Amino acid sequence: MSDLLVMKFGGTSMGSAERMRVAASICTEQKKQRPVVAVVSAMSKVTDLLLDSLRKAEAGDEPGLEFNLRALRQRHQDTCHALLEGGAREETWAALDALLSDFERICQGIRILGERPPRSVDEAVAMGERLSSLLMAAYLRESGTPAQAVDAANVIVTDAVFGNASPLLEETRTRCGEVIQPLIHAGKIPIVTGFNGATVDGHTTTLGRGGSDFSASILAATLNAAELWIWTDVDGIMSADPRSVTDARVLDEVTYAEAAELAYNGAKVLHPRTLAPLVERKIPVWSKNSFNLAHPGTKIVPSRPIESGARAVTSMSNVAMIAIEPDSAAVAGTRIMARALDALSAANAEVLAFSSSSYRQSFCFLVRNDELDTVMKHLEDDLALELAHGYLKPISVDQNVGLLAIVGEGMRGTPGLAGRIFMAVSRQNVNIIAIAQGSSELTISIVVRRDGLERAIRAIHAECQLGTVQAAPAVH
């Protein structure tokens, strides 16, 4: 469908009755010009509330669970009453109430069981998007725009890796033809739940980090959409976090590769997995602000004229550096590296940066703090023999660190850039603990102490002149 527009609305864009009205008006306005599919997140903070409820159920905390269930019910009831009137209100609340009762049933089962089976967790946390899609579709219908809520479990087919499922694109393409396209041809806007799908045999799955954006890109790719718009609460992709850098600016255009690197290293833009389904079909993506409709946003494209130097700097503070060092020549460092990477894979953890030395073959890598416990368990289990016999020094963990990443396709082959970056950081009296750069030269990653992170960001942003609009690009 060559003119189809897929739009995804994030949690803040769906966070209240007022925000849902804005999202609905965007859908209605675009529907006048071309077919539209909308993908919606849960209302802001609802997924956190769902997960906390499951934790309380597992721990047997009945008062805490009851408090959360009341809060969940009250928020959606208040939103339903603010959005809808009369029969539409009653009909929609009945559907919402049934979903909330299903969630409570799952929680009570977990409370009795005393544990959270991954399959039950996925079924439970997908409720947030199902609730918001019902509200959005009902409001659009009452406002005169035909719309229908669609559970992505009936459309997006995935493998059975609960909590971090991957799509089966051909099966999903078939389901889109059966479920989504008839609604489009009937003149309706499908309001599809983000974040979730289902296995071939119908068990609900969730798509992991960045899951709602991922849902939207899967649908855009399998429906052959013309564009994908991602609605958030920021004006677009920025040259740095404006909370750290006063002259940070919105980038008008970035490539898939630049966006993926920025997201991987902490920027609140599309997760790399989100972009993967779009690459083959070269579907452009717009990152837009539903709180500032006048701003055009940032366009993410397959390629663009390359400007020499960096485009943006991003950072992460919620990271831990793990260091592994052989203490005996009896072990091969490369083999230990391989086993450590296998352990990280088994832990389903993302390696944010990796650096190694040449002589002792010691190495270090960064992971997110919320993945640290799982990573350490896998590492200690897999390397237990070497640790017990003293072939390896005790595994070192440092959480007082932060990650900086300087990104730009124009960094390739730019002499002296790395030296300028390191000098800019050193002038702020910030020590560089580790450095990593991929063979593509698209990103330079630096690990520093957390208390020097913001000073380093500002220094690099200024040194690379990222706050000023670049001169005419040099096409490579």
BELFEN-V668114 format. One record per residue. N is the residue number from 1. OMEGA is omega in radians with two decimals (NA if undefined). Layout:
n-><N/N>
omega-><OMEGA/OMEGA>
This chain:
n-><1/2/3/4/5/6/7/8/9/10/11/12/13/14/15/16/17/18/19/20/21/22/23/24/25/26/27/28/29/30/31/32/33/34/35/36/37/38/39/40/41/42/43/44/45/46/47/48/49/50/51/52/53/54/55/56/57/58/59/60/61/62/63/64/65/66/67/68/69/70/71/72/73/74/75/76/77/78/79/80/81/82/83/84/85/86/87/88/89/90/91/92/93/94/95/96/97/98/99/100/101/102/103/104/105/106/107/108/109/110/111/112/113/114/115/116/117/118/119/120/121/122/123/124/125/126/127/128/129/130/131/132/133/134/135/136/137/138/139/140/141/142/143/144/145/146/147/148/149/150/151/152/153/154/155/156/157/158/159/160/161/162/163/164/165/166/167/168/169/170/171/172/173/174/175/176/177/178/179/180/181/182/183/184/185/186/187/188/189/190/191/192/193/194/195/196/197/198/199/200/201/202/203/204/205/206/207/208/209/210/211/212/213/214/215/216/217/218/219/220/221/222/223/224/225/226/227/228/229/230/231/232/233/234/235/236/237/238/239/240/241/242/243/244/245/246/247/248/249/250/251/252/253/254/255/256/257/258/259/260/261/262/263/264/265/266/267/268/269/270/271/272/273/274/275/276/277/278/279/280/281/282/283/284/285/286/287/288/289/290/291/292/293/294/295/296/297/298/299/300/301/302/303/304/305/306/307/308/309/310/311/312/313/314/315/316/317/318/319/320/321/322/323/324/325/326/327/328/329/330/331/332/333/334/335/336/337/338/339/340/341/342/343/344/345/346/347/348/349/350/351/352/353/354/355/356/357/358/359/360/361/362/363/364/365/366/367/368/369/370/371/372/373/374/375/376/377/378/379/380/381/382/383/384/385/386/387/388/389/390/391/392/393/394/395/396/397/398/399/400/401/402/403/404/405/406/407/408/409/410/411/412/413/414/415/416/417/418/419/420/421/422/423/424/425/426/427/428/429/430/431/432/433/434/435/436/437/438/439/440/441/442/443/444/445/446/447/448/449/450/451/452/453/454/455/456/457/458/459/460/461/462/463/464/465/466/467/468/469/470/471/472/473/474/475/476>
omega-><-2.87/-3.09/-3.08/3.03/3.00/3.12/3.09/3.13/-3.11/-3.04/3.13/3.10/3.08/-2.89/-3.11/3.08/3.14/-3.13/3.09/3.08/3.12/3.14/3.13/3.14/3.07/3.13/-3.12/-3.12/3.14/-3.12/3.11/-3.04/-3.06/3.10/-3.08/2.90/3.11/3.06/-3.02/2.99/2.95/3.04/-3.07/3.11/-3.10/3.12/3.09/3.14/3.10/-3.13/3.12/3.10/3.12/3.09/3.13/3.09/3.14/-3.11/-3.12/-3.14/-3.07/3.11/3.12/3.12/-3.14/3.11/3.14/-3.14/3.10/-3.14/3.14/-3.14/-3.09/-3.10/-3.11/3.08/3.12/3.14/3.12/-3.11/3.13/-3.08/-2.88/3.11/2.97/-3.07/3.12/3.12/-3.10/-3.11/-3.11/3.14/3.10/3.12/3.11/-3.12/3.12/3.11/3.13/3.08/3.07/3.11/3.12/3.11/3.12/3.14/-3.12/3.06/3.10/3.12/3.14/-3.10/-3.12/3.07/-3.08/3.09/-3.10/-3.13/3.11/3.11/-3.13/3.12/-3.08/-3.03/3.06/-3.13/-3.08/3.13/3.11/3.11/-3.08/3.13/3.07/3.14/-3.10/-3.12/-3.14/-3.14/3.10/3.14/-3.12/3.13/3.06/3.11/-3.14/-3.12/3.12/3.07/3.14/3.04/-3.11/3.05/3.11/-3.04/-3.06/-3.12/-3.07/2.94/-3.04/3.07/-3.07/-3.12/-3.13/-3.03/3.07/-3.07/2.95/-2.87/-3.12/3.08/3.12/3.11/3.12/3.14/3.10/3.10/-3.10/-2.99/-3.01/-3.05/3.07/3.11/3.12/-3.12/3.10/3.10/-3.12/2.98/3.03/3.09/-2.94/3.08/3.01/2.93/-3.03/3.02/3.08/3.07/-3.14/-3.13/2.92/3.10/-3.09/3.07/2.98/-2.93/3.03/-3.07/-3.11/-2.97/-3.12/3.05/3.14/3.10/-3.11/-3.13/3.08/-3.13/3.12/-3.12/-3.06/3.08/-3.13/-3.11/3.07/-3.09/2.99/3.06/3.10/-3.11/-3.14/3.11/3.05/-3.01/-3.13/3.11/-3.01/-3.14/3.06/3.07/-3.09/3.07/3.13/-3.02/-3.03/-3.11/3.05/-3.10/3.07/3.09/-3.10/-3.08/3.02/3.12/3.03/-3.06/3.13/3.13/-3.13/3.13/3.13/-3.14/-3.11/-3.08/2.92/3.14/-3.12/3.06/-3.00/3.06/-3.12/3.13/-3.12/-3.07/-3.01/-3.12/-3.05/-2.96/-3.08/-3.09/3.08/3.13/3.13/-3.12/3.02/3.00/-3.01/-3.08/-3.14/3.08/-3.13/-3.01/-3.11/-3.10/-3.08/-3.14/3.14/3.09/3.11/-2.97/3.12/-3.14/3.14/3.04/-2.99/3.03/-3.14/3.09/-3.08/3.06/-3.04/3.02/3.14/-3.04/3.04/3.10/-3.10/-3.06/3.07/3.09/3.13/-3.13/3.12/-3.08/3.05/3.11/-3.11/3.09/-3.11/-3.14/3.09/-3.08/-3.12/3.12/3.10/3.08/-3.11/-3.12/3.09/3.12/3.04/3.12/3.10/3.09/3.13/3.11/-3.14/-3.09/3.07/3.07/-3.05/3.08/-3.12/-3.14/-3.12/3.05/-3.05/-3.01/-3.10/-3.10/2.96/-3.13/3.09/3.12/-3.13/3.00/3.07/3.13/-3.09/3.07/-2.98/-3.08/-3.13/3.13/-3.10/3.12/-3.14/3.13/-3.10/3.08/-3.05/-3.10/-3.03/-3.08/-3.13/3.12/-3.09/-3.08/3.09/3.07/3.06/2.97/3.09/-3.12/-3.10/3.10/3.12/3.13/3.14/-3.09/3.04/-3.12/3.02/3.06/3.09/-2.94/3.02/3.11/3.13/3.08/-3.12/3.04/3.11/-3.06/3.05/-3.06/-3.13/3.13/3.11/-3.14/-3.12/3.12/3.13/3.11/-3.09/3.12/3.09/-3.14/3.10/-3.12/3.08/-3.07/-3.11/-3.13/3.05/3.08/3.13/-3.11/3.13/-3.09/-3.14/-3.05/2.91/3.13/-3.10/3.06/3.12/3.01/-3.05/-3.09/3.08/-3.00/-3.07/3.10/3.13/3.12/-3.10/-3.13/-3.13/3.13/3.14/-3.10/-3.12/3.12/-3.08/-3.14/3.13/3.10/-3.06/3.07/-3.14/-3.05/3.01/-3.07/3.13/NA>
